[in-house]
Amino acid sequence: MKTLLRKDDVVIAIGGRSLGKRGKILRVMRDKGRALVEGIQLIKRHTKKSQLHPQGAIVEKEGSIHVSNLLLFCPACDKGVRVGAKRTAEGKRIRFCRKCKHEFDK
């Protein structure tokens, strides 16, 4: 699935149970159209006994969320915004805020 979101972008969740939360993208799964975001869509995993957890444990970690439920956070607008893409004079592709024209890739 085509998306303008990348690893280390700060995004805001606009859907799901994490509505309104902000976090940094840890991983983008383009083939599934999903992303892992820090602090968003937390799930609990029951783990077996191991050297790390001798008693076993309930580990809380990030689950994936669909990219349609995420908006890129614009520091100039101070909110989640739609993103556009354009080419510079040198031919480099950059992303920008559709509202205030703030450029994300400098």
Residue pairs with C-beta under 8 A, 6 or more apart in sequence:
1 30
1 31
1 32
1 33
1 67
2 30
3 28
3 30
3 33
3 67
4 72
4 83
4 85
4 95
5 11
5 25
5 28
5 35
5 67
5 70
5 72
5 83
6 25
6 28
7 25
7 26
7 27
7 28
8 24
8 25
9 24
9 25
9 72
9 73
9 104
10 22
10 23
10 24
10 25
10 72
10 73
11 22
11 23
11 24
11 25
11 35
11 37
11 70
11 71
11 72
11 73
11 80
12 20
12 21
12 22
12 70
12 71
12 73
12 79
12 80
13 19
13 20
13 21
13 22
13 23
13 37
13 40
13 41
13 65
13 69
13 70
14 69
14 70
14 71
14 80
15 66
15 68
15 69
16 41
16 65
16 66
16 69
17 41
18 40
18 41
18 42
18 65
21 39
21 40
22 39
22 73
23 37
23 38
23 39
23 40
24 37
24 38
25 35
25 36
25 37
25 38
26 35
26 36
26 37
26 38
26 62
27 35
27 36
28 34
28 35
28 67
29 35
29 36
29 64
32 64
33 66
33 67
33 68
34 64
34 65
34 66
34 67
35 64
35 65
35 67
35 70
36 62
36 63
36 64
36 65
37 62
37 65
37 70
38 62
39 62
40 62
40 65
41 62
41 63
41 64
41 65
42 60
42 61
42 62
42 63
43 60
43 61
43 62
43 63
44 58
44 59
44 60
45 58
45 59
45 60
45 61
46 56
46 57
46 58
46 59
47 53
47 56
47 57
47 58
47 59
48 56
49 55
49 56
50 56
53 59
70 80
71 80
71 81
71 82
72 80
72 81
72 83
72 95
72 97
72 104
73 79
73 80
73 81
74 80
74 81
74 97
74 99
74 100
74 102
75 102
76 97
76 100
76 102
77 97
77 99
77 100
77 102
81 97
81 98
81 99
81 100
82 97
82 98
82 99
83 95
83 96
83 97
83 98
83 104
84 95
84 96
84 97
84 98
85 93
85 94
85 95
85 96
86 93
86 94
86 96
87 93
87 94
88 94
92 105
93 105
94 103
94 104
94 105
94 106
95 103
95 104
95 105
96 102
96 103
96 104
97 103
97 104
